[in-house]
Structure formats: structure tokens, C-alpha cells
Amino acid sequence: MIMVFYGSGWAVSAAMMRSRPLWALAIASFAAAPLLAALTGSAEQYLAYAAALFLLMALPGFLLMRAARG
């Protein structure tokens, strides 16, 4: 559920800024939600959620900060 809200936020930002990379991030967040839901109740859920958090939250934030410096 969290990934859906996160993807919604990026979709609004992408629409306002007309940015394809932000749309890709929004779509990837929406795609991660059912994949994480399918793993509910298993030990792999935590690993998958950690990977989603890193790939969809930490990495884009780092790339945006690096681009702002440059």
C-alpha cells in the first residue's frame, strides 16, 4: 500500500513537471506494489521490500541530489 501512495506522489510530480524519468519512477512504484503483496507472509517479503526501498527511494534521491550539485 505504501508503494502505491509513493507512486501516486511521483505521478503527480511527473505530470506537473512533464518529466519522463519521474513517470518511470511512478510506474515502477506501482509495479512493485503487487509484487510485494504477492510475497506477503514470507521471509522474502522483507528482502524484496528493502530492495524496493533502495531502488525506488534512496537511489533516485541520490541521483537527484548529485544532479543538483552539478
Residue pairs with C-beta under 8 A, 6 or more apart in sequence:
1 33
3 29
3 30
3 32
3 33
3 36
3 52
3 56
4 29
4 30
4 33
6 29
6 56
6 57
7 25
7 26
7 27
7 28
7 29
7 30
7 33
8 26
10 22
10 23
10 25
10 26
10 29
11 23
11 26
13 19
13 22
14 20
14 22
14 23
14 25
14 26
25 56
25 60
28 55
28 56
29 56
32 52
32 56
35 48
36 45
36 48
36 49
36 52
39 45
39 48
